[in-house]
């Protein structure tokens, strides 16, 4: 008998940053050993019965907003960033399949040789049939972040919760890396996050989650086992609702 606890959620949307796929200080854009560890933690939750949609950022390759500040057309810079998320999605797909998990990449930008086009009902069918679906290329539109993509896709696939894996262990009233004594919240409302301008997710993502009643759980992904614990619904990080 497995000692893995029964999952608290049937279907979740997990948001990973692109930087999460790279070892700190590494010259790699993608560190295969880090991706393998993340994939195995996701696989453990999948084996326990959690249906998982994934959105991954592209910041390990490219940040459109920073490029636009340096003179590139913002829409063009954002499209380059969308392509970066496809590279990360393919790396995650490969690692998940090596971990024994069936996985499909759906892209918001058509690129039929490497990924399927995003179709909402097809994505939901895959999830019902125990396949992980990775949503790549953001929303397919410039000026929208991958946080907003996560909020949008969570609503489209009827996920119960959005889980954001980050480099800190929750939501604080100030940047804990800069302010000693910053207070961490166990729970906080969407409205308070917006009023305090807490930079956990952008305002569009917060608003989408609030309007569609999708709680957000923010947790530290660098502690080994945390991804599995979060996906299984163990109390972890900060819950925004």
MIMI-50206 format. One record per residue (C-alpha): x, y, z; residue number from 1; chain. Coordinates in steps of 0.05 Angstrom, whole numbers, padded with zeros to 5 digits, always signed. Layout:
# residues N
<rec px="X" py="Y" pz="Z" num="NUM" chaine="A"/>
...
***
This chain:
# residues 241
<rec px="+00000" py="+00000" pz="+00000" num="1" chaine="A"/>
<rec px="+00024" py="+00070" pz="-00017" num="2" chaine="A"/>
<rec px="+00036" py="+00118" pz="+00041" num="3" chaine="A"/>
<rec px="+00021" py="+00178" pz="-00005" num="4" chaine="A"/>
<rec px="-00038" py="+00216" pz="+00025" num="5" chaine="A"/>
<rec px="-00102" py="+00223" pz="-00016" num="6" chaine="A"/>
<rec px="-00100" py="+00288" pz="-00055" num="7" chaine="A"/>
<rec px="-00143" py="+00347" pz="-00033" num="8" chaine="A"/>
<rec px="-00155" py="+00370" pz="-00104" num="9" chaine="A"/>
<rec px="-00179" py="+00334" pz="-00166" num="10" chaine="A"/>
<rec px="-00151" py="+00384" pz="-00217" num="11" chaine="A"/>
<rec px="-00100" py="+00439" pz="-00208" num="12" chaine="A"/>
<rec px="-00062" py="+00489" pz="-00250" num="13" chaine="A"/>
<rec px="+00012" py="+00493" pz="-00232" num="14" chaine="A"/>
<rec px="+00051" py="+00555" pz="-00253" num="15" chaine="A"/>
<rec px="+00127" py="+00550" pz="-00256" num="16" chaine="A"/>
<rec px="+00176" py="+00605" pz="-00271" num="17" chaine="A"/>
<rec px="+00226" py="+00594" pz="-00327" num="18" chaine="A"/>
<rec px="+00283" py="+00610" pz="-00279" num="19" chaine="A"/>
<rec px="+00261" py="+00550" pz="-00238" num="20" chaine="A"/>
<rec px="+00289" py="+00505" pz="-00292" num="21" chaine="A"/>
<rec px="+00359" py="+00531" pz="-00284" num="22" chaine="A"/>
<rec px="+00408" py="+00516" pz="-00228" num="23" chaine="A"/>
<rec px="+00428" py="+00579" pz="-00190" num="24" chaine="A"/>
<rec px="+00491" py="+00607" pz="-00219" num="25" chaine="A"/>
<rec px="+00490" py="+00559" pz="-00278" num="26" chaine="A"/>
<rec px="+00508" py="+00581" pz="-00348" num="27" chaine="A"/>
<rec px="+00453" py="+00534" pz="-00374" num="28" chaine="A"/>
<rec px="+00386" py="+00562" pz="-00395" num="29" chaine="A"/>
<rec px="+00356" py="+00495" pz="-00375" num="30" chaine="A"/>
<rec px="+00390" py="+00449" pz="-00325" num="31" chaine="A"/>
<rec px="+00368" py="+00377" pz="-00340" num="32" chaine="A"/>
<rec px="+00379" py="+00353" pz="-00269" num="33" chaine="A"/>
<rec px="+00333" py="+00408" pz="-00241" num="34" chaine="A"/>
<rec px="+00280" py="+00394" pz="-00293" num="35" chaine="A"/>
<rec px="+00284" py="+00319" pz="-00276" num="36" chaine="A"/>
<rec px="+00273" py="+00334" pz="-00202" num="37" chaine="A"/>
<rec px="+00214" py="+00379" pz="-00216" num="38" chaine="A"/>
<rec px="+00184" py="+00326" pz="-00262" num="39" chaine="A"/>
<rec px="+00191" py="+00271" pz="-00211" num="40" chaine="A"/>
<rec px="+00156" py="+00313" pz="-00157" num="41" chaine="A"/>
<rec px="+00099" py="+00328" pz="-00206" num="42" chaine="A"/>
<rec px="+00096" py="+00255" pz="-00225" num="43" chaine="A"/>
<rec px="+00087" py="+00234" pz="-00152" num="44" chaine="A"/>
<rec px="+00025" py="+00277" pz="-00146" num="45" chaine="A"/>
<rec px="+00000" py="+00253" pz="-00214" num="46" chaine="A"/>
<rec px="+00006" py="+00180" pz="-00191" num="47" chaine="A"/>
<rec px="-00036" py="+00198" pz="-00130" num="48" chaine="A"/>
<rec px="-00093" py="+00219" pz="-00176" num="49" chaine="A"/>
<rec px="-00084" py="+00294" pz="-00185" num="50" chaine="A"/>
<rec px="-00101" py="+00321" pz="-00255" num="51" chaine="A"/>
<rec px="-00048" py="+00372" pz="-00272" num="52" chaine="A"/>
<rec px="-00045" py="+00429" pz="-00321" num="53" chaine="A"/>
<rec px="+00022" py="+00466" pz="-00325" num="54" chaine="A"/>
<rec px="+00042" py="+00536" pz="-00347" num="55" chaine="A"/>
<rec px="+00116" py="+00553" pz="-00349" num="56" chaine="A"/>
<rec px="+00148" py="+00621" pz="-00360" num="57" chaine="A"/>
<rec px="+00206" py="+00637" pz="-00406" num="58" chaine="A"/>
<rec px="+00249" py="+00683" pz="-00363" num="59" chaine="A"/>
<rec px="+00309" py="+00636" pz="-00364" num="60" chaine="A"/>
<rec px="+00314" py="+00652" pz="-00438" num="61" chaine="A"/>
<rec px="+00281" py="+00720" pz="-00448" num="62" chaine="A"/>
<rec px="+00240" py="+00775" pz="-00415" num="63" chaine="A"/>
<rec px="+00199" py="+00816" pz="-00464" num="64" chaine="A"/>
<rec px="+00187" py="+00875" pz="-00417" num="65" chaine="A"/>
<rec px="+00262" py="+00884" pz="-00406" num="66" chaine="A"/>
<rec px="+00277" py="+00879" pz="-00480" num="67" chaine="A"/>
<rec px="+00224" py="+00932" pz="-00496" num="68" chaine="A"/>
<rec px="+00256" py="+00980" pz="-00446" num="69" chaine="A"/>
<rec px="+00321" py="+00972" pz="-00485" num="70" chaine="A"/>
<rec px="+00287" py="+00993" pz="-00550" num="71" chaine="A"/>
<rec px="+00254" py="+00931" pz="-00580" num="72" chaine="A"/>
<rec px="+00181" py="+00936" pz="-00601" num="73" chaine="A"/>
<rec px="+00141" py="+00909" pz="-00542" num="74" chaine="A"/>
<rec px="+00095" py="+00864" pz="-00581" num="75" chaine="A"/>
<rec px="+00154" py="+00832" pz="-00618" num="76" chaine="A"/>
<rec px="+00192" py="+00824" pz="-00552" num="77" chaine="A"/>
<rec px="+00132" py="+00789" pz="-00522" num="78" chaine="A"/>
<rec px="+00127" py="+00741" pz="-00581" num="79" chaine="A"/>
<rec px="+00200" py="+00722" pz="-00571" num="80" chaine="A"/>
<rec px="+00183" py="+00708" pz="-00498" num="81" chaine="A"/>
<rec px="+00125" py="+00663" pz="-00519" num="82" chaine="A"/>
<rec px="+00173" py="+00621" pz="-00561" num="83" chaine="A"/>
<rec px="+00218" py="+00615" pz="-00499" num="84" chaine="A"/>
<rec px="+00160" py="+00584" pz="-00461" num="85" chaine="A"/>
<rec px="+00152" py="+00532" pz="-00516" num="86" chaine="A"/>
<rec px="+00225" py="+00510" pz="-00506" num="87" chaine="A"/>
<rec px="+00214" py="+00503" pz="-00432" num="88" chaine="A"/>
<rec px="+00149" py="+00465" pz="-00443" num="89" chaine="A"/>
<rec px="+00184" py="+00415" pz="-00488" num="90" chaine="A"/>
<rec px="+00239" py="+00404" pz="-00436" num="91" chaine="A"/>
<rec px="+00187" py="+00391" pz="-00383" num="92" chaine="A"/>
<rec px="+00148" py="+00344" pz="-00428" num="93" chaine="A"/>
<rec px="+00211" py="+00303" pz="-00441" num="94" chaine="A"/>
<rec px="+00227" py="+00298" pz="-00367" num="95" chaine="A"/>
<rec px="+00156" py="+00280" pz="-00348" num="96" chaine="A"/>
<rec px="+00153" py="+00225" pz="-00401" num="97" chaine="A"/>
<rec px="+00219" py="+00197" pz="-00374" num="98" chaine="A"/>
<rec px="+00186" py="+00196" pz="-00306" num="99" chaine="A"/>
<rec px="+00131" py="+00153" pz="-00336" num="100" chaine="A"/>
<rec px="+00077" py="+00206" pz="-00341" num="101" chaine="A"/>
<rec px="+00038" py="+00216" pz="-00406" num="102" chaine="A"/>
<rec px="+00042" py="+00289" pz="-00425" num="103" chaine="A"/>
<rec px="+00018" py="+00335" pz="-00481" num="104" chaine="A"/>
<rec px="+00042" py="+00405" pz="-00499" num="105" chaine="A"/>
<rec px="-00011" py="+00452" pz="-00526" num="106" chaine="A"/>
<rec px="+00012" py="+00518" pz="-00555" num="107" chaine="A"/>
<rec px="-00027" py="+00582" pz="-00562" num="108" chaine="A"/>
<rec px="+00014" py="+00596" pz="-00625" num="109" chaine="A"/>
<rec px="+00009" py="+00545" pz="-00680" num="110" chaine="A"/>
<rec px="+00073" py="+00504" pz="-00688" num="111" chaine="A"/>
<rec px="+00047" py="+00436" pz="-00709" num="112" chaine="A"/>
<rec px="+00115" py="+00402" pz="-00715" num="113" chaine="A"/>
<rec px="+00129" py="+00408" pz="-00640" num="114" chaine="A"/>
<rec px="+00063" py="+00419" pz="-00604" num="115" chaine="A"/>
<rec px="-00012" py="+00415" pz="-00612" num="116" chaine="A"/>
<rec px="-00053" py="+00479" pz="-00618" num="117" chaine="A"/>
<rec px="-00091" py="+00497" pz="-00555" num="118" chaine="A"/>
<rec px="-00162" py="+00471" pz="-00556" num="119" chaine="A"/>
<rec px="-00199" py="+00478" pz="-00490" num="120" chaine="A"/>
<rec px="-00244" py="+00417" pz="-00496" num="121" chaine="A"/>
<rec px="-00186" py="+00374" pz="-00520" num="122" chaine="A"/>
<rec px="-00144" py="+00396" pz="-00461" num="123" chaine="A"/>
<rec px="-00199" py="+00378" pz="-00413" num="124" chaine="A"/>
<rec px="-00207" py="+00310" pz="-00446" num="125" chaine="A"/>
<rec px="-00132" py="+00297" pz="-00438" num="126" chaine="A"/>
<rec px="-00136" py="+00314" pz="-00364" num="127" chaine="A"/>
<rec px="-00196" py="+00268" pz="-00355" num="128" chaine="A"/>
<rec px="-00154" py="+00213" pz="-00386" num="129" chaine="A"/>
<rec px="-00096" py="+00223" pz="-00337" num="130" chaine="A"/>
<rec px="-00050" py="+00261" pz="-00383" num="131" chaine="A"/>
<rec px="-00013" py="+00323" pz="-00359" num="132" chaine="A"/>
<rec px="-00024" py="+00383" pz="-00405" num="133" chaine="A"/>
<rec px="+00030" py="+00437" pz="-00411" num="134" chaine="A"/>
<rec px="+00002" py="+00502" pz="-00438" num="135" chaine="A"/>
<rec px="+00057" py="+00538" pz="-00478" num="136" chaine="A"/>
<rec px="+00064" py="+00605" pz="-00514" num="137" chaine="A"/>
<rec px="+00025" py="+00644" pz="-00462" num="138" chaine="A"/>
<rec px="-00043" py="+00668" pz="-00484" num="139" chaine="A"/>
<rec px="-00018" py="+00676" pz="-00556" num="140" chaine="A"/>
<rec px="-00023" py="+00752" pz="-00548" num="141" chaine="A"/>
<rec px="+00030" py="+00804" pz="-00529" num="142" chaine="A"/>
<rec px="+00023" py="+00846" pz="-00465" num="143" chaine="A"/>
<rec px="-00002" py="+00787" pz="-00424" num="144" chaine="A"/>
<rec px="+00042" py="+00751" pz="-00373" num="145" chaine="A"/>
<rec px="+00047" py="+00676" pz="-00361" num="146" chaine="A"/>
<rec px="+00015" py="+00690" pz="-00293" num="147" chaine="A"/>
<rec px="-00046" py="+00715" pz="-00331" num="148" chaine="A"/>
<rec px="-00041" py="+00653" pz="-00376" num="149" chaine="A"/>
<rec px="-00043" py="+00609" pz="-00313" num="150" chaine="A"/>
<rec px="-00105" py="+00645" pz="-00287" num="151" chaine="A"/>
<rec px="-00139" py="+00640" pz="-00356" num="152" chaine="A"/>
<rec px="-00123" py="+00567" pz="-00368" num="153" chaine="A"/>
<rec px="-00144" py="+00549" pz="-00297" num="154" chaine="A"/>
<rec px="-00212" py="+00578" pz="-00311" num="155" chaine="A"/>
<rec px="-00217" py="+00545" pz="-00380" num="156" chaine="A"/>
<rec px="-00201" py="+00475" pz="-00354" num="157" chaine="A"/>
<rec px="-00241" py="+00485" pz="-00290" num="158" chaine="A"/>
<rec px="-00182" py="+00475" pz="-00243" num="159" chaine="A"/>
<rec px="-00198" py="+00481" pz="-00170" num="160" chaine="A"/>
<rec px="-00137" py="+00521" pz="-00152" num="161" chaine="A"/>
<rec px="-00077" py="+00558" pz="-00183" num="162" chaine="A"/>
<rec px="-00011" py="+00539" pz="-00151" num="163" chaine="A"/>
<rec px="+00048" py="+00586" pz="-00162" num="164" chaine="A"/>
<rec px="+00116" py="+00556" pz="-00147" num="165" chaine="A"/>
<rec px="+00166" py="+00612" pz="-00131" num="166" chaine="A"/>
<rec px="+00232" py="+00626" pz="-00097" num="167" chaine="A"/>
<rec px="+00200" py="+00648" pz="-00032" num="168" chaine="A"/>
<rec px="+00156" py="+00609" pz="+00017" num="169" chaine="A"/>
<rec px="+00093" py="+00651" pz="+00009" num="170" chaine="A"/>
<rec px="+00067" py="+00722" pz="+00005" num="171" chaine="A"/>
<rec px="+00099" py="+00776" pz="+00048" num="172" chaine="A"/>
<rec px="+00081" py="+00848" pz="+00064" num="173" chaine="A"/>
<rec px="+00149" py="+00868" pz="+00037" num="174" chaine="A"/>
<rec px="+00205" py="+00835" pz="-00002" num="175" chaine="A"/>
<rec px="+00235" py="+00786" pz="+00049" num="176" chaine="A"/>
<rec px="+00301" py="+00787" pz="+00011" num="177" chaine="A"/>
<rec px="+00307" py="+00862" pz="+00022" num="178" chaine="A"/>
<rec px="+00268" py="+00877" pz="+00086" num="179" chaine="A"/>
<rec px="+00286" py="+00841" pz="+00150" num="180" chaine="A"/>
<rec px="+00225" py="+00825" pz="+00192" num="181" chaine="A"/>
<rec px="+00178" py="+00823" pz="+00132" num="182" chaine="A"/>
<rec px="+00113" py="+00789" pz="+00153" num="183" chaine="A"/>
<rec px="+00089" py="+00726" pz="+00117" num="184" chaine="A"/>
<rec px="+00015" py="+00715" pz="+00109" num="185" chaine="A"/>
<rec px="-00017" py="+00647" pz="+00117" num="186" chaine="A"/>
<rec px="-00079" py="+00673" pz="+00082" num="187" chaine="A"/>
<rec px="-00095" py="+00738" pz="+00047" num="188" chaine="A"/>
<rec px="-00151" py="+00763" pz="+00002" num="189" chaine="A"/>
<rec px="-00145" py="+00780" pz="-00071" num="190" chaine="A"/>
<rec px="-00168" py="+00851" pz="-00056" num="191" chaine="A"/>
<rec px="-00114" py="+00862" pz="-00003" num="192" chaine="A"/>
<rec px="-00061" py="+00837" pz="-00051" num="193" chaine="A"/>
<rec px="-00085" py="+00888" pz="-00102" num="194" chaine="A"/>
<rec px="-00091" py="+00945" pz="-00052" num="195" chaine="A"/>
<rec px="-00022" py="+00931" pz="-00023" num="196" chaine="A"/>
<rec px="+00006" py="+00922" pz="-00094" num="197" chaine="A"/>
<rec px="+00040" py="+00857" pz="-00073" num="198" chaine="A"/>
<rec px="+00080" py="+00834" pz="-00133" num="199" chaine="A"/>
<rec px="+00064" py="+00760" pz="-00129" num="200" chaine="A"/>
<rec px="+00024" py="+00760" pz="-00193" num="201" chaine="A"/>
<rec px="+00004" py="+00817" pz="-00239" num="202" chaine="A"/>
<rec px="-00062" py="+00852" pz="-00229" num="203" chaine="A"/>
<rec px="-00095" py="+00820" pz="-00290" num="204" chaine="A"/>
<rec px="-00080" py="+00750" pz="-00263" num="205" chaine="A"/>
<rec px="-00106" py="+00769" pz="-00194" num="206" chaine="A"/>
<rec px="-00169" py="+00797" pz="-00223" num="207" chaine="A"/>
<rec px="-00182" py="+00736" pz="-00267" num="208" chaine="A"/>
<rec px="-00174" py="+00690" pz="-00207" num="209" chaine="A"/>
<rec px="-00218" py="+00734" pz="-00164" num="210" chaine="A"/>
<rec px="-00273" py="+00739" pz="-00216" num="211" chaine="A"/>
<rec px="-00272" py="+00664" pz="-00229" num="212" chaine="A"/>
<rec px="-00264" py="+00644" pz="-00156" num="213" chaine="A"/>
<rec px="-00197" py="+00609" pz="-00165" num="214" chaine="A"/>
<rec px="-00156" py="+00609" pz="-00101" num="215" chaine="A"/>
<rec px="-00081" py="+00618" pz="-00110" num="216" chaine="A"/>
<rec px="-00030" py="+00581" pz="-00068" num="217" chaine="A"/>
<rec px="+00041" py="+00611" pz="-00069" num="218" chaine="A"/>
<rec px="+00097" py="+00567" pz="-00043" num="219" chaine="A"/>
<rec px="+00172" py="+00556" pz="-00045" num="220" chaine="A"/>
<rec px="+00190" py="+00505" pz="-00098" num="221" chaine="A"/>
<rec px="+00263" py="+00499" pz="-00081" num="222" chaine="A"/>
<rec px="+00252" py="+00458" pz="-00018" num="223" chaine="A"/>
<rec px="+00254" py="+00385" pz="-00041" num="224" chaine="A"/>
<rec px="+00185" py="+00353" pz="-00038" num="225" chaine="A"/>
<rec px="+00147" py="+00419" pz="-00035" num="226" chaine="A"/>
<rec px="+00117" py="+00412" pz="-00104" num="227" chaine="A"/>
<rec px="+00088" py="+00344" pz="-00087" num="228" chaine="A"/>
<rec px="+00063" py="+00368" pz="-00020" num="229" chaine="A"/>
<rec px="+00029" py="+00429" pz="-00051" num="230" chaine="A"/>
<rec px="-00003" py="+00389" pz="-00107" num="231" chaine="A"/>
<rec px="-00030" py="+00339" pz="-00056" num="232" chaine="A"/>
<rec px="-00062" py="+00396" pz="-00017" num="233" chaine="A"/>
<rec px="-00018" py="+00397" pz="+00045" num="234" chaine="A"/>
<rec px="-00018" py="+00464" pz="+00082" num="235" chaine="A"/>
<rec px="+00040" py="+00502" pz="+00052" num="236" chaine="A"/>
<rec px="+00057" py="+00573" pz="+00033" num="237" chaine="A"/>
<rec px="+00003" py="+00627" pz="+00029" num="238" chaine="A"/>
<rec px="-00068" py="+00619" pz="+00004" num="239" chaine="A"/>
<rec px="-00100" py="+00678" pz="-00032" num="240" chaine="A"/>
<rec px="-00176" py="+00675" pz="-00037" num="241" chaine="A"/>
***
